[in-house]
Amino acid sequence: SGPVTAGVLRGERARFQLFGDTMNTASRMESTSLKNMVQISQATADILTASGREQMFVAREGRVQAKGKGEVQTYWLRPKSTRVASLKSYQEEDE
């Protein structure tokens, strides 16, 4: 969660592009995520907590090494159908 700049890049084919630190963070998080899991940043977790939705995510064990960011704490988004036990099994595979 955070600010981005958007624009249309022209060339052989025009394309819509997003820029900014938020996009860089999302890219770094994507490379450290697990299959079928949604990883969220500390900023997104803070927004969810402030709106009373802290039950929607669980902290990822350990910190993630993100290129250009250092170690960052990330969280797993918890779908309604996911139980904490299944999240723990994903975390064990991650180690």
DSSP file with accessible surface (Angstrom, degrees, kcal/mol):
  #  RESIDUE AA STRUCTURE BP1 BP2  ACC     N-H-->O    O-->H-N    N-H-->O    O-->H-N    TCO  KAPPA ALPHA  PHI   PSI    X-CA   Y-CA   Z-CA
    1    1 A S              0   0   67      0, 0.0    42,-0.1     0, 0.0    43,-0.1   0.000 360.0 360.0 360.0 133.4    0.0    0.0    0.0
    2    2 A G        -     0   0   47     41,-0.1     2,-0.1    42,-0.0    42,-0.0  -0.924 360.0 -38.8 159.4-177.0    1.3    3.4   -0.9
    3    3 A P        +     0   0  113      0, 0.0    19,-0.8     0, 0.0     2,-0.3  -0.374  48.7 178.4 -76.2 147.4    1.7    6.0   -3.6
    4    4 A V        -     0   0   66     18,-0.1     2,-0.4    17,-0.1    16,-0.2  -0.957  23.4-134.7-138.8 159.8    2.4    5.2   -7.3
    5    5 A T  E     -A   19   0A  97     14,-2.6    14,-3.1    -2,-0.3     2,-0.3  -0.956  24.0-161.4-113.6 135.9    2.8    7.1  -10.4
    6    6 A A  E     +A   18   0A  53     -2,-0.4     2,-0.3    12,-0.2    12,-0.2  -0.880  17.4 153.5-119.2 150.2    1.1    5.9  -13.5
    7    7 A G  E     -A   17   0A  25     10,-2.1    10,-3.0    -2,-0.3     2,-0.6  -0.987  41.5-109.4-164.6 165.1    1.6    6.6  -17.2
    8    8 A V  E     -A   16   0A  77     -2,-0.3     2,-0.5     8,-0.2     8,-0.2  -0.917  29.1-150.1-104.4 122.1    1.3    5.3  -20.7
    9    9 A L  E     -A   15   0A  57      6,-3.3     6,-2.1    -2,-0.6     2,-0.3  -0.813  13.4-150.1 -92.4 129.2    4.5    4.4  -22.4
   10   10 A R        +     0   0  207     -2,-0.5     2,-0.3     4,-0.2     4,-0.1  -0.703  42.6 102.9-100.5 152.8    4.5    4.8  -26.1
   11   11 A G  S    S-     0   0   62     -2,-0.3     3,-0.2     1,-0.0     0, 0.0  -0.892  92.8 -24.7 173.8-143.7    6.5    2.8  -28.6
   12   12 A E  S    S+     0   0  204     -2,-0.3     2,-0.4     1,-0.3    -2,-0.0   0.901 142.5  17.4 -58.2 -40.3    5.6    0.0  -31.0
   13   13 A R  S    S-     0   0  209     -4,-0.0    -1,-0.3     2,-0.0     2,-0.1  -0.988  86.3-128.3-133.7 125.1    2.8   -0.8  -28.6
   14   14 A A        -     0   0   58     -2,-0.4     2,-0.3    -3,-0.2    -4,-0.2  -0.434  33.5-177.4 -68.5 140.8    1.5    1.7  -26.0
   15   15 A R  E     -A    9   0A 147     -6,-2.1    -6,-3.3    -2,-0.1     2,-0.4  -0.999  28.3-119.3-143.3 149.4    1.3    0.2  -22.5
   16   16 A F  E     -A    8   0A 136     -2,-0.3     2,-0.4    -8,-0.2    -8,-0.2  -0.681  36.4-174.2 -85.3 133.7    0.1    1.3  -19.1
   17   17 A Q  E     -A    7   0A  68    -10,-3.0   -10,-2.1    -2,-0.4     2,-0.4  -0.980  17.3-149.4-134.8 144.2    2.9    1.3  -16.5
   18   18 A L  E     -A    6   0A  63     -2,-0.4     2,-0.3   -12,-0.2   -12,-0.2  -0.923  19.3-174.6-111.2 140.7    3.1    1.9  -12.7
   19   19 A F  E     +A    5   0A  91    -14,-3.1   -14,-2.6    -2,-0.4     2,-0.2  -0.916  26.9  75.0-130.7 157.8    6.2    3.4  -11.1
   20   20 A G  S  > S-     0   0   30     -2,-0.3     4,-2.0   -16,-0.2     3,-0.3  -0.576  84.0 -66.9 129.1 170.2    7.3    4.1   -7.5
   21   21 A D  H  > S+     0   0   96      1,-0.2     4,-2.7     2,-0.2     5,-0.2   0.852 125.2  59.6 -60.6 -35.4    8.6    2.6   -4.3
   22   22 A T  H  > S+     0   0   27    -19,-0.8     4,-2.3     1,-0.2    -1,-0.2   0.920 106.9  46.6 -60.9 -41.4    5.3    0.8   -3.7
   23   23 A M  H  > S+     0   0   65     -3,-0.3     4,-2.3   -20,-0.2    -1,-0.2   0.891 111.0  52.0 -68.8 -38.4    5.7   -1.1   -7.0
   24   24 A N  H  X S+     0   0   81     -4,-2.0     4,-2.3     2,-0.2    -2,-0.2   0.927 110.5  48.6 -62.7 -42.9    9.3   -1.9   -6.2
   25   25 A T  H  X S+     0   0   35     -4,-2.7     4,-2.6     1,-0.2    -2,-0.2   0.927 110.3  51.2 -62.6 -44.2    8.2   -3.4   -2.9
   26   26 A A  H  X S+     0   0   49     -4,-2.3     4,-2.3     1,-0.2    -1,-0.2   0.910 109.7  50.4 -60.5 -40.7    5.4   -5.4   -4.5
   27   27 A S  H  X S+     0   0   55     -4,-2.3     4,-1.6     2,-0.2    -1,-0.2   0.923 111.0  48.1 -64.3 -43.6    7.9   -6.8   -7.0
   28   28 A R  H  X S+     0   0   65     -4,-2.3     4,-0.5     1,-0.2    -2,-0.2   0.904 112.5  49.5 -64.2 -40.0   10.4   -7.8   -4.2
   29   29 A M  H >< S+     0   0   17     -4,-2.6     3,-1.1     1,-0.2     4,-0.4   0.887 105.2  57.5 -67.9 -37.5    7.5   -9.4   -2.3
   30   30 A E  H >< S+     0   0  154     -4,-2.3     3,-1.1     1,-0.3    -1,-0.2   0.902 103.3  54.0 -59.4 -38.6    6.3  -11.4   -5.3
   31   31 A S  H 3< S+     0   0   96     -4,-1.6    -1,-0.3     1,-0.2    -2,-0.2   0.654 113.2  42.5 -73.5 -13.3    9.7  -13.0   -5.6
   32   32 A T  T << S+     0   0   32     -3,-1.1    -1,-0.2    -4,-0.5    -2,-0.2   0.290  94.2 105.5-112.9   8.8    9.7  -14.2   -2.0
   33   33 A S    <   -     0   0   37     -3,-1.1     2,-0.3    -4,-0.4     5,-0.1  -0.202  64.9-119.7 -83.6 175.9    6.1  -15.4   -1.9
   34   34 A L    >   -     0   0   36      3,-0.1     3,-1.8     1,-0.1     5,-0.1  -0.859  38.7 -82.6-114.8 155.5    4.7  -18.9   -1.9
   35   35 A K  T 3  S+     0   0  171     -2,-0.3     3,-0.1     1,-0.3    -1,-0.1  -0.249 112.9   5.8 -56.9 135.2    2.4  -20.6   -4.3
   36   36 A N  T 3  S+     0   0  133      1,-0.2     2,-0.4    -3,-0.0    -1,-0.3   0.655 107.3 111.6  64.3  19.2   -1.3  -19.9   -3.6
   37   37 A M    <   -     0   0   23     -3,-1.8     2,-0.6    41,-0.0    -1,-0.2  -0.938  59.5-142.8-121.6 146.7   -0.5  -17.4   -0.9
   38   38 A V        -     0   0   84     39,-0.5    39,-3.2    -2,-0.4     2,-0.4  -0.946  17.2-158.7-109.2 119.6   -1.0  -13.6   -0.9
   39   39 A Q  E     -B   76   0B  21     -2,-0.6     2,-0.3    37,-0.2    37,-0.2  -0.805   8.0-165.3 -98.6 136.2    1.8  -11.7    0.9
   40   40 A I  E     -B   75   0B  16     35,-2.9    35,-2.3    -2,-0.4     2,-0.1  -0.896  16.1-117.8-121.9 155.9    1.2   -8.2    2.2
   41   41 A S     >  -     0   0   17     -2,-0.3     4,-2.5    33,-0.2     5,-0.2  -0.286  30.6-104.7 -83.0 170.8    3.5   -5.5    3.4
   42   42 A Q  H  > S+     0   0   76     31,-0.5     4,-2.6     1,-0.2     5,-0.2   0.897 121.8  56.4 -60.5 -40.0    3.8   -3.9    6.8
   43   43 A A  H  > S+     0   0   44      1,-0.2     4,-1.8     2,-0.2    -1,-0.2   0.918 109.2  44.8 -60.8 -42.4    2.0   -0.8    5.4
   44   44 A T  H  > S+     0   0   30      2,-0.2     4,-2.5     1,-0.2    -1,-0.2   0.914 111.8  52.5 -68.9 -40.5   -1.0   -2.9    4.3
   45   45 A A  H  X S+     0   0    1     -4,-2.5     4,-2.6     1,-0.2    -2,-0.2   0.903 108.2  52.1 -61.0 -39.0   -1.0   -4.8    7.6
   46   46 A D  H  X S+     0   0   88     -4,-2.6     4,-2.5     2,-0.2    -1,-0.2   0.901 109.4  49.1 -64.0 -40.6   -1.1   -1.4    9.4
   47   47 A I  H  X S+     0   0   98     -4,-1.8     4,-1.4     2,-0.2    -2,-0.2   0.928 112.4  47.6 -64.6 -44.5   -4.0   -0.2    7.3
   48   48 A L  H  <>S+     0   0   27     -4,-2.5     5,-3.2     1,-0.2     6,-0.2   0.913 112.7  49.3 -63.5 -40.8   -6.0   -3.4    8.0
   49   49 A T  H ><5S+     0   0   66     -4,-2.6     3,-1.9     4,-0.2     5,-0.3   0.928 108.2  53.1 -63.9 -44.3   -5.2   -3.2   11.7
   50   50 A A  H 3<5S+     0   0   93     -4,-2.5    -1,-0.2     1,-0.3    -2,-0.2   0.794 109.1  50.2 -62.8 -27.0   -6.3    0.4   11.8
   51   51 A S  T 3<5S-     0   0   59     -4,-1.4    -1,-0.3    -3,-0.2    -2,-0.2   0.268 122.3-105.8 -96.1  12.7   -9.6   -0.6   10.3
   52   52 A G  T < 5S+     0   0   41     -3,-1.9     3,-0.2    -5,-0.1    -3,-0.2   0.733  88.8 116.6  76.3  24.4  -10.2   -3.4   12.8
   53   53 A R    > < +     0   0  126     -5,-3.2     3,-2.2    -6,-0.2    -4,-0.2  -0.061  20.0 128.4-115.9  33.6   -9.4   -6.2   10.3
   54   54 A E  G >   +     0   0   97     -5,-0.3     3,-1.2     1,-0.3    -1,-0.2   0.728  65.5  70.4 -64.1 -16.8   -6.3   -7.7   12.0
   55   55 A Q  G 3  S+     0   0  116      1,-0.2    -1,-0.3    -3,-0.2    -2,-0.1   0.636  83.1  74.4 -72.8  -9.4   -7.9  -11.1   11.8
   56   56 A M  G <  S+     0   0   67     -3,-2.2    22,-3.9   -11,-0.1     2,-0.3   0.577 100.8  34.7 -82.0  -7.5   -7.4  -11.0    8.0
   57   57 A F  E <   -C   77   0B  23     -3,-1.2     2,-0.4    20,-0.3    20,-0.2  -0.944  60.2-152.3-144.5 162.9   -3.7  -11.7    8.1
   58   58 A V  E     -C   76   0B  33     18,-2.2    18,-3.2    -2,-0.3     2,-0.1  -0.993  34.2-103.5-135.6 141.1   -1.0  -13.6   10.0
   59   59 A A  E     -C   75   0B  48     -2,-0.4     2,-0.3    16,-0.2    16,-0.3  -0.386  33.2-122.2 -64.8 138.0    2.7  -12.6   10.4
   60   60 A R        -     0   0   12     14,-2.3    14,-0.2     2,-0.1     2,-0.2  -0.644  33.8-108.0 -76.7 135.0    5.1  -14.5    8.3
   61   61 A E  S    S+     0   0  107     -2,-0.3    -1,-0.1    12,-0.1    14,-0.0  -0.479  85.1   0.2 -66.9 131.6    7.7  -16.2   10.5
   62   62 A G  S    S-     0   0   52     -2,-0.2    12,-0.4     2,-0.0     2,-0.3   0.036  95.5 -73.3  76.6 169.7   11.0  -14.5   10.1
   63   63 A R        -     0   0  144     10,-0.1     2,-0.4     8,-0.0    10,-0.2  -0.699  39.9-123.9-101.3 157.5   11.8  -11.6    8.0
   64   64 A V  E     -D   72   0C  10      8,-3.0     8,-2.7    -2,-0.3     2,-0.7  -0.830  16.6-130.0-102.5 134.6   12.2  -11.6    4.2
   65   65 A Q  E     -D   71   0C 123     -2,-0.4     2,-0.5     6,-0.2     6,-0.2  -0.773  29.7-171.4 -83.3 114.7   15.3  -10.3    2.5
   66   66 A A  E >>  -D   70   0C   6      4,-2.9     3,-2.6    -2,-0.7     4,-1.9  -0.950  28.2-112.2-113.9 124.0   14.2   -7.8   -0.2
   67   67 A K  T 34 S+     0   0  164     -2,-0.5   -39,-0.1     1,-0.3    -2,-0.0  -0.262 102.7   6.4 -54.6 127.5   16.7   -6.5   -2.7
   68   68 A G  T 34 S+     0   0   82      1,-0.1    -1,-0.3   -40,-0.0    -3,-0.0   0.399 128.1  64.6  80.5  -5.0   17.2   -2.8   -2.0
   69   69 A K  T <4 S-     0   0   75     -3,-2.6    -2,-0.2     1,-0.2     2,-0.2   0.567  86.9-145.5-119.5 -24.0   15.1   -2.9    1.1
   70   70 A G  E  <  -D   66   0C  28     -4,-1.9    -4,-2.9     2,-0.1     2,-0.4  -0.524  61.5  -9.4  84.1-153.2   17.0   -5.2    3.5
   71   71 A E  E    S-D   65   0C 128     -6,-0.2     2,-0.3    -2,-0.2    -6,-0.2  -0.670  72.6-178.8 -82.6 130.8   15.1   -7.4    5.9
   72   72 A V  E     -D   64   0C  40     -8,-2.7    -8,-3.0    -2,-0.4     2,-0.5  -0.960  27.3-124.0-130.1 146.8   11.3   -6.6    6.0
   73   73 A Q        +     0   0   37     -2,-0.3   -31,-0.5   -10,-0.2     2,-0.3  -0.781  35.9 179.2 -86.6 129.0    8.5   -8.1    8.0
   74   74 A T        -     0   0    1     -2,-0.5   -14,-2.3   -12,-0.4     2,-0.3  -0.807  13.3-144.8-125.1 172.7    5.7   -9.4    5.8
   75   75 A Y  E     -BC  40  59B  31    -35,-2.3   -35,-2.9    -2,-0.3     2,-0.5  -0.923  14.1-121.9-136.6 155.3    2.3  -11.1    6.4
   76   76 A W  E     -BC  39  58B   0    -18,-3.2   -18,-2.2    -2,-0.3     2,-0.3  -0.882  27.5-127.4 -98.6 130.2    0.1  -13.7    4.8
   77   77 A L  E     - C   0  57B  53    -39,-3.2   -39,-0.5    -2,-0.5   -20,-0.3  -0.603  24.5-140.8 -71.9 132.5   -3.4  -12.7    3.9
   78   78 A R        -     0   0   69    -22,-3.9     6,-0.1    -2,-0.3    -1,-0.0  -0.857   9.1-147.0-104.1 106.9   -5.7  -15.2    5.5
   79   79 A P    >   -     0   0   66      0, 0.0     3,-1.7     0, 0.0   -22,-0.0  -0.286  29.9-107.9 -63.6 157.5   -8.7  -16.2    3.3
   80   80 A K  T 3  S+     0   0  220      1,-0.3    -2,-0.0     3,-0.0   -24,-0.0   0.862 120.4  49.5 -55.0 -36.2  -11.9  -17.0    5.1
   81   81 A S  T 3  S+     0   0  108      2,-0.1     2,-0.4     0, 0.0    -1,-0.3   0.570  92.3  95.1 -83.6  -7.4  -11.5  -20.7    4.3
   82   82 A T    <   -     0   0   30     -3,-1.7     2,-0.3     4,-0.0    -4,-0.0  -0.700  61.1-153.6 -89.4 136.4   -7.8  -20.8    5.5
   83   83 A R    >>  -     0   0  195     -2,-0.4     4,-1.6     1,-0.1     3,-0.5  -0.710  27.5-114.2-103.4 158.6   -7.0  -22.0    9.0
   84   84 A V  H 3> S+     0   0   58     -2,-0.3     4,-2.3     1,-0.2     5,-0.2   0.884 114.3  61.3 -58.6 -36.8   -4.0  -21.1   11.0
   85   85 A A  H 3> S+     0   0   74      1,-0.2     4,-1.6     2,-0.2    -1,-0.2   0.910 104.3  47.5 -59.5 -41.7   -2.8  -24.7   10.9
   86   86 A S  H <> S+     0   0   44     -3,-0.5     4,-1.6     1,-0.2    -1,-0.2   0.863 109.3  54.2 -70.9 -30.4   -2.6  -24.7    7.1
   87   87 A L  H  X S+     0   0    1     -4,-1.6     4,-2.3     1,-0.2    -2,-0.2   0.912 105.2  54.3 -66.8 -37.6   -0.7  -21.4    7.2
   88   88 A K  H  X S+     0   0  111     -4,-2.3     4,-2.3     1,-0.2    -1,-0.2   0.891 104.7  53.8 -63.5 -36.2    1.8  -23.0    9.6
   89   89 A S  H  X S+     0   0   51     -4,-1.6     4,-1.7     2,-0.2    -1,-0.2   0.898 108.9  49.0 -66.9 -35.9    2.4  -25.8    7.1
   90   90 A Y  H  X S+     0   0   62     -4,-1.6     4,-1.5     1,-0.2    -2,-0.2   0.924 110.5  51.1 -65.5 -40.7    3.2  -23.2    4.4
   91   91 A Q  H  X S+     0   0   10     -4,-2.3     4,-0.8     1,-0.2    -2,-0.2   0.885 106.9  53.2 -65.7 -35.9    5.6  -21.5    6.8
   92   92 A E  H >< S+     0   0  133     -4,-2.3     3,-0.7     1,-0.2    -1,-0.2   0.902 107.8  51.0 -66.4 -37.2    7.4  -24.7    7.5
   93   93 A E  H 3< S+     0   0  141     -4,-1.7    -1,-0.2     1,-0.2    -2,-0.2   0.833 104.4  60.3 -65.8 -29.8    7.9  -25.3    3.8
   94   94 A D  H 3<        0   0   58     -4,-1.5    -1,-0.2    -5,-0.1    -2,-0.2   0.747 360.0 360.0 -70.3 -24.8    9.3  -21.8    3.5
   95   95 A E    <<        0   0  164     -4,-0.8    -3,-0.0    -3,-0.7   -34,-0.0  -0.238 360.0 360.0 -78.9 360.0   12.2  -22.5    6.0
